[in-house]
Amino acid sequence: MNSEIDFNRIINNYKISAEDPDKLRLSKFWQHQNKLKNVLQINEKDLINFRSNILSQTLDPGNKYSIDEEKECKQVSYFFDFFVKSKNNLHVFTESGIGNPYITKIKGIEVNRSSIINGFFYNLIKQKCKNCQVIVEIGGGYGGLAGLFNKNHMVDYYIYDLPEALLMQTYFLSNLVPNKYFNLVDNYHKKQTSDCIHLLTPDFIRDLNNSSVDAFINMFGMQEMDIETVNFYLSEADRVLKDQGILVLANRMKKSTKISDYKIPNTFDLVEFSLLDVHIFPKLTFLIILRKKLHQPKNITVTNILSQFKEESSLSLLFAPIRYYFKIIINKFFS
């Protein structure tokens, strides 16, 4: 672990972060989840094993606490075949083991669902943003995606999240990349730097400079927020992204909020919009990639496009499983 970050400092940062609940934009979902965790009662051993207990529930698909290991092993194997098998950068899919998660060994590397999903999105974002130097992630899970960027690149990386998640992220990242400088709530400074990890609660995002960010990311977080919070972050993405910066969202079509209610500013061009494989991600999970533009908006805006999508459409519900079984047939006969 980073020599300046120990258990007491992590807990102290949690206490400071949780002091003003009105600034946290807590949805009902997260109010309920955070009550279950009793963070102030944890000890250092709980934190060391946070990916094997309730602390990382909802933050980590590979959490040993809440899985059937036999079923999980089969699912991880499917993930590996779908995302990893043909790739030559296997190191980005490898599980670090920090937090004592569930691990499966395939083709000589240790993986789980979380490490494979994070590797997939890492490769995708790097492809769309080839020179990402400043990255913002809203809701960072346990820190897996942030870990890949900070381990492999010199980046200024911001995570804005709730105190319970920041606690896990601080432990995970300070063990994974101990030589990084960490800007936490207890030593907070506004100045944007390089090669630094900023782990802060949502209200601090207002201190980011306009047009200063290369990539703005949310993975499976906006689906748990109320729509006012979602649209607040979308407006902040519009403010802080540079010209040609990218906005990457992967969320459920309809859970706490509907994608057709997202108020995506007209300053974005649509780069990609697709459904993700239903047997890997939850049903009707979308991926949307947008690119910031400074010229005048087009007649057909991103909001117009998304408003046409009917989340309840029976065709939409059927499409992903049909595609999945078609792939199985093709692989069986033409492997």
C-alpha positions as CSV (number, residue, x, y, z in Angstrom):
1,M,0.0,0.0,0.0
2,N,1.0,3.6,-0.6
3,S,3.2,4.5,2.5
4,E,1.0,7.6,3.1
5,I,-2.3,5.7,3.1
6,D,-3.1,3.3,5.9
7,F,-6.3,1.9,7.4
8,N,-6.8,4.8,9.7
9,R,-6.4,7.4,7.0
10,I,-8.9,5.5,4.7
11,I,-11.5,5.4,7.5
12,N,-10.8,9.1,8.4
13,N,-11.4,10.1,4.7
14,Y,-14.7,8.1,4.8
15,K,-15.8,10.0,7.9
16,I,-15.0,13.4,6.3
17,S,-16.7,12.5,3.0
18,A,-19.9,11.3,4.7
19,E,-20.3,14.4,6.9
20,D,-22.6,16.3,4.5
21,P,-25.1,13.8,3.0
22,D,-26.9,16.5,1.2
23,K,-23.9,16.9,-1.2
24,L,-23.7,13.2,-2.1
25,R,-26.7,13.0,-4.5
26,L,-27.8,9.7,-2.9
27,S,-30.5,7.9,-4.7
28,K,-32.9,5.6,-2.7
29,F,-31.0,2.6,-4.1
30,W,-27.7,3.7,-2.6
31,Q,-29.2,4.9,0.6
32,H,-30.4,1.3,1.1
33,Q,-27.2,-0.3,-0.1
34,N,-25.0,1.8,2.1
35,K,-27.0,1.1,5.3
36,L,-26.2,-2.6,4.8
37,K,-22.5,-2.2,4.9
38,N,-21.9,-0.6,8.4
39,V,-18.6,0.8,7.2
40,L,-17.6,2.3,10.5
41,Q,-17.7,-1.1,12.1
42,I,-15.1,-2.7,9.8
43,N,-11.6,-3.6,10.8
44,E,-8.4,-3.8,8.8
45,K,-9.0,-7.5,8.0
46,D,-12.4,-6.6,6.5
47,L,-10.8,-4.1,4.2
48,I,-8.0,-6.5,3.1
49,N,-10.7,-9.0,2.1
50,F,-13.3,-6.4,0.8
51,R,-13.9,-8.3,-2.4
52,S,-14.9,-11.4,-0.4
53,N,-17.5,-9.7,1.8
54,I,-20.4,-7.4,1.7
55,L,-18.3,-4.2,1.4
56,S,-17.9,-4.5,-2.4
57,Q,-21.4,-5.9,-3.1
58,T,-22.9,-4.0,-6.1
59,L,-19.4,-2.6,-6.9
60,D,-17.7,-5.8,-8.2
61,P,-19.3,-8.6,-10.3
62,G,-16.5,-10.9,-9.3
63,N,-17.3,-10.6,-5.6
64,K,-16.8,-14.0,-3.9
65,Y,-19.4,-13.0,-1.2
66,S,-22.4,-13.2,-3.5
67,I,-21.6,-15.8,-6.2
68,D,-22.2,-19.5,-6.9
69,E,-18.6,-20.5,-7.8
70,E,-19.5,-23.4,-10.1
71,K,-21.9,-21.2,-12.1
72,E,-19.4,-18.3,-12.0
73,C,-16.6,-20.4,-13.4
74,K,-18.7,-21.3,-16.5
75,Q,-19.7,-17.6,-16.9
76,V,-16.0,-16.5,-16.6
77,S,-15.0,-19.1,-19.3
78,Y,-17.7,-17.7,-21.6
79,F,-16.5,-14.1,-20.9
80,F,-12.9,-15.2,-21.7
81,D,-13.9,-16.8,-25.0
82,F,-15.9,-13.7,-26.0
83,F,-13.6,-10.9,-25.0
84,V,-10.1,-12.2,-24.4
85,K,-9.3,-15.3,-26.5
86,S,-8.2,-13.4,-29.6
87,K,-6.5,-10.5,-27.9
88,N,-2.7,-10.2,-27.6
89,N,-2.7,-7.8,-24.6
90,L,-3.7,-10.5,-22.0
91,H,-2.1,-8.5,-19.1
92,V,-5.0,-6.0,-19.2
93,F,-7.5,-8.8,-18.4
94,T,-5.5,-10.3,-15.5
95,E,-6.9,-10.1,-12.0
96,S,-4.6,-8.4,-9.5
97,G,-6.0,-10.4,-6.5
98,I,-6.2,-7.2,-4.3
99,G,-9.1,-7.5,-2.0
100,N,-9.2,-11.4,-2.2
101,P,-11.8,-11.7,-5.1
102,Y,-12.9,-14.9,-6.8
103,I,-10.4,-16.0,-9.4
104,T,-10.4,-18.5,-12.3
105,K,-7.3,-19.6,-14.1
106,I,-7.7,-19.8,-17.9
107,K,-5.0,-20.2,-20.5
108,G,-2.4,-19.6,-17.9
109,I,-3.8,-16.2,-16.6
110,E,-5.9,-15.5,-13.5
111,V,-9.2,-13.7,-14.4
112,N,-12.7,-13.1,-13.2
113,R,-15.7,-11.3,-14.6
114,S,-14.6,-8.0,-13.2
115,S,-11.1,-8.1,-14.7
116,I,-12.4,-9.2,-18.1
117,I,-15.1,-6.4,-18.2
118,N,-12.6,-3.8,-17.1
119,G,-10.1,-5.0,-19.7
120,F,-12.8,-4.8,-22.4
121,F,-13.7,-1.2,-21.6
122,Y,-10.1,-0.2,-21.2
123,N,-9.3,-1.4,-24.7
124,L,-12.4,0.3,-26.1
125,I,-11.7,3.6,-24.5
126,K,-8.0,3.5,-25.5
127,Q,-9.2,2.9,-29.1
128,K,-11.5,5.9,-29.1
129,C,-9.2,8.2,-27.1
130,K,-5.7,7.5,-28.2
131,N,-4.0,10.1,-26.1
132,C,-6.1,10.2,-22.9
133,Q,-4.2,12.3,-20.3
134,V,-7.1,13.5,-18.1
135,I,-9.9,11.1,-17.4
136,V,-13.0,11.5,-15.2
137,E,-15.0,8.5,-14.0
138,I,-18.3,8.9,-12.3
139,G,-18.8,5.9,-10.0
140,G,-15.6,3.8,-10.2
141,G,-16.8,0.5,-8.8
142,Y,-13.9,-0.9,-6.7
143,G,-11.4,0.9,-8.9
144,G,-10.6,-1.7,-11.5
145,L,-10.9,0.4,-14.7
146,A,-9.0,3.3,-13.0
147,G,-6.3,0.7,-12.0
148,L,-5.7,-0.3,-15.6
149,F,-5.2,3.3,-16.8
150,N,-3.0,4.3,-13.9
151,K,-0.9,1.1,-14.1
152,N,-0.2,1.5,-17.8
153,H,-0.2,5.3,-18.4
154,M,0.7,8.6,-16.9
155,V,-2.7,10.1,-16.4
156,D,-4.5,12.5,-14.2
157,Y,-7.5,10.3,-13.1
158,Y,-10.6,11.6,-11.3
159,I,-13.2,9.4,-9.6
160,Y,-16.3,11.1,-8.2
161,D,-18.2,8.6,-6.0
162,L,-20.0,8.0,-2.7
163,P,-17.9,7.6,0.5
164,E,-18.4,3.8,0.8
165,A,-17.1,3.3,-2.8
166,L,-14.2,5.7,-2.3
167,L,-13.1,3.7,0.7
168,M,-12.7,0.6,-1.4
169,Q,-11.1,2.5,-4.3
170,T,-8.6,4.1,-2.0
171,Y,-7.5,0.7,-0.6
172,F,-7.4,-1.0,-4.0
173,L,-5.6,1.7,-6.0
174,S,-3.1,2.5,-3.2
175,N,-2.0,-1.2,-3.3
176,L,-2.0,-1.5,-7.1
177,V,-0.1,1.7,-7.9
178,P,1.5,2.7,-4.6
179,N,3.9,5.3,-6.2
180,K,1.1,7.5,-7.5
181,Y,0.1,10.7,-5.7
182,F,-3.4,10.5,-4.2
183,N,-5.5,13.6,-3.9
184,L,-8.1,12.7,-1.2
185,V,-10.7,14.7,0.7
186,D,-8.3,15.2,3.6
187,N,-5.5,16.7,1.5
188,Y,-7.7,18.1,-1.2
189,H,-6.3,20.7,-3.7
190,K,-8.1,22.1,-6.8
191,K,-5.0,22.3,-9.0
192,Q,-5.1,19.9,-11.9
193,T,-1.8,18.0,-12.1
194,S,-0.4,15.0,-14.0
195,D,0.0,11.4,-13.0
196,C,-2.3,11.8,-10.0
197,I,-5.3,9.9,-8.7
198,H,-8.2,12.1,-7.3
199,L,-10.8,10.2,-5.2
200,L,-13.5,12.7,-4.3
201,T,-17.2,13.0,-3.5
202,P,-19.6,14.3,-6.3
203,D,-19.7,17.9,-5.3
204,F,-16.0,18.4,-6.0
205,I,-16.5,18.0,-9.7
206,R,-17.5,21.7,-9.9
207,D,-13.8,22.5,-9.3
208,L,-12.7,20.9,-12.6
209,N,-11.7,23.5,-15.2
210,N,-13.8,24.0,-18.3
211,S,-12.5,22.1,-21.4
212,S,-9.8,20.2,-19.5
213,V,-10.8,16.5,-19.8
214,D,-10.1,14.0,-22.5
215,A,-12.6,11.2,-21.5
216,F,-15.6,11.2,-19.2
217,I,-16.8,7.7,-18.3
218,N,-19.7,6.0,-16.4
219,M,-20.1,2.3,-16.3
220,F,-23.2,0.9,-14.6
221,G,-23.6,3.8,-12.3
222,M,-26.2,6.2,-13.9
223,Q,-28.7,3.3,-14.0
224,E,-28.8,3.6,-10.1
225,M,-29.2,7.4,-10.0
226,D,-32.3,9.5,-10.2
227,I,-32.6,11.4,-13.5
228,E,-31.8,14.8,-12.0
229,T,-28.4,13.5,-11.0
230,V,-27.8,11.8,-14.3
231,N,-28.5,15.0,-16.1
232,F,-26.3,17.0,-13.8
233,Y,-23.4,14.8,-14.7
234,L,-24.2,15.0,-18.4
235,S,-24.1,18.8,-18.2
236,E,-20.8,18.6,-16.3
237,A,-19.4,16.4,-19.1
238,D,-20.4,19.0,-21.6
239,R,-18.6,21.7,-19.5
240,V,-15.3,19.9,-18.8
241,L,-14.7,17.9,-22.0
242,K,-12.2,19.3,-24.5
243,D,-13.2,19.6,-28.2
244,Q,-13.1,16.0,-29.5
245,G,-13.1,14.6,-26.0
246,I,-15.3,11.5,-25.5
247,L,-18.2,10.6,-23.3
248,V,-18.6,6.8,-22.7
249,L,-21.7,5.4,-21.0
250,A,-22.7,1.8,-20.4
251,N,-25.9,1.3,-18.4
252,R,-29.2,-0.5,-18.3
253,M,-31.8,0.9,-20.7
254,K,-34.4,1.0,-18.0
255,K,-33.8,0.6,-14.2
256,S,-34.0,3.6,-11.9
257,T,-33.8,5.9,-15.0
258,K,-34.6,5.5,-18.7
259,I,-32.1,6.4,-21.4
260,S,-34.8,8.3,-23.3
261,D,-34.9,10.8,-20.4
262,Y,-31.1,11.5,-20.6
263,K,-30.7,15.2,-21.5
264,I,-27.6,14.8,-23.7
265,P,-26.4,18.3,-24.8
266,N,-26.4,19.1,-28.5
267,T,-22.6,19.6,-28.4
268,F,-22.1,15.9,-28.9
269,D,-21.9,13.8,-32.0
270,L,-23.0,10.1,-31.7
271,V,-20.0,7.8,-32.4
272,E,-21.5,4.5,-31.3
273,F,-24.8,3.2,-29.9
274,S,-25.3,-0.6,-29.4
275,L,-26.8,-3.2,-27.1
276,L,-24.2,-5.3,-25.2
277,D,-24.4,-9.1,-25.2
278,V,-27.3,-10.2,-23.0
279,H,-25.4,-13.2,-21.6
280,I,-22.5,-11.1,-20.4
281,F,-24.2,-7.9,-19.3
282,P,-27.6,-7.4,-17.7
283,K,-30.6,-7.5,-20.1
284,L,-30.9,-4.4,-22.3
285,T,-27.6,-2.9,-21.4
286,F,-26.5,-0.1,-23.8
287,L,-23.2,1.3,-24.8
288,I,-23.1,4.8,-26.1
289,I,-20.0,6.8,-27.1
290,L,-20.2,10.5,-27.9
291,R,-17.6,13.0,-29.1
292,K,-17.6,16.6,-28.0
293,K,-17.8,19.1,-30.8
294,L,-17.5,22.9,-30.9
295,H,-19.3,23.5,-34.2
296,Q,-23.1,24.1,-34.4
297,P,-25.4,21.2,-33.6
298,K,-26.8,19.1,-36.4
299,N,-30.6,19.0,-37.1
300,I,-30.7,15.4,-35.8
301,T,-29.4,15.5,-32.3
302,V,-28.3,12.6,-30.0
303,T,-31.4,13.2,-27.9
304,N,-33.6,12.9,-30.9
305,I,-32.0,9.5,-31.7
306,L,-32.3,8.1,-28.2
307,S,-35.9,9.3,-27.8
308,Q,-36.9,6.9,-30.6
309,F,-35.7,3.9,-28.8
310,K,-38.5,2.0,-27.0
311,E,-37.1,0.3,-23.9
312,E,-40.2,-1.9,-23.6
313,S,-40.1,-3.1,-27.3
314,S,-40.5,-6.8,-27.6
315,L,-38.1,-6.7,-30.6
316,S,-35.5,-5.1,-28.4
317,L,-36.0,-7.8,-25.7
318,L,-35.6,-10.6,-28.2
319,F,-32.7,-9.2,-30.2
320,A,-29.8,-9.9,-27.8
321,P,-30.6,-13.6,-27.0
322,I,-31.2,-14.3,-30.7
323,R,-27.8,-12.9,-31.5
324,Y,-26.3,-15.0,-28.8
325,Y,-27.7,-18.3,-30.0
326,F,-26.8,-17.4,-33.6
327,K,-23.2,-17.0,-32.5
328,I,-23.2,-20.4,-30.8
329,I,-24.5,-22.1,-34.0
330,I,-21.8,-20.3,-36.1
331,N,-19.1,-21.2,-33.7
332,K,-20.2,-24.9,-33.6
333,F,-20.0,-25.4,-37.3
334,F,-17.3,-23.0,-38.3
335,S,-14.9,-23.0,-35.3
